[in-house]
Amino acid sequence: MASILRVNTLTDASSNNSIATSTINQGTAKAWFNIDQEPSTQTFRDSFNVASSSDEGTGVTKLTFTNAFNNDGYSAAGMAKDDSGGSFGILRISSPMSTTQFQFMGESHDDTNVDCDVAAGSLHGDLA
């Protein structure tokens, strides 16, 4: 039989530090991922709330969430690097509630997409 623990505030043993459970809920990542973007063989190292990914072309990965976001007002942050050790910016290029797509672009800003050996990010917002 499952149990439910209902509390409004969590506090440490000495009651010096407390936090509302709503703050914990609002402040945690609702999805995160770490993938290898190698062409045709994208693989997850680890993830949370990401059901799958698809290779949408060089440097472009589409993620599908296990649990959709409530709206498209979520925040995305991440990083990527290629085998040469270069760093890359991340741009969210679409934002429906059940999927999102990230494009990893070279630091030279020459509009050349690059498949990265490390691509990682987290998303914050309200789940549906």
C-alpha positions, -999 to +999 in steps of 0.1 A: +000+000+000+014+034-010+018+062+016+014+099+012+033+124+033+016+158+033+036+187+046+037+224+039+073+231+051+105+211+054+129+219+082+163+206+094+166+188+127+175+219+147+146+239+131+170+266+119+165+262+082+131+256+066+117+258+031+082+256+017+076+225-004+061+247-031+096+263-035+112+229-039+086+220-065+090+252-085+128+252-082+137+218-095+146+208-130+116+192-147+137+176-174+175+172-181+196+153-205+232+144-214+237+129-248+263+121-274+252+136-307+274+113-329+257+111-364+231+084-367+239+069-333+228+095-307+229+080-273+218+091-239+244+090-211+215+098-187+183+118-186+152+127-166+117+132-181+130+127-216+113+098-234+134+099-266+155+119-289+158+120-327+186+132-349+171+161-370+203+168-389+238+178-381+239+195-347+201+194-342+185+171-316+148+169-310+137+158-275+104+143-265+094+146-229+078+118-209+056+143-191+047+174-211+052+210-199+020+230-190+029+258-214+057+270-236+070+294-210+097+270-197+133+279-195+161+259-212+198+260-204+226+238-215+261+233-230+278+213-256+313+206-268+328+187-297+358+163-298+382+192-305+372+207-271+355+238-286+325+252-267+291+257-283+260+278-277+226+264-275+195+278-291+160+265-285+144+266-319+109+253-312+089+250-281+057+229-282+047+216-248+055+179-255+087+183-274+116+207-278+144+210-303+179+222-296+205+233-322+241+232-313+261+258-332+299+264-335+314+292-316+327+308-348+291+319-355+295+309-392+261+291-391+278+257-394+261+231-372+283+206-354+274+172-339+288+173-304+303+145-283+287+161-252+254+179-253+236+185-220+208+207-207+181+212-182+146+227-184+126+244-157+089+252-158+055+238-149+045+203-159+010+196-172 
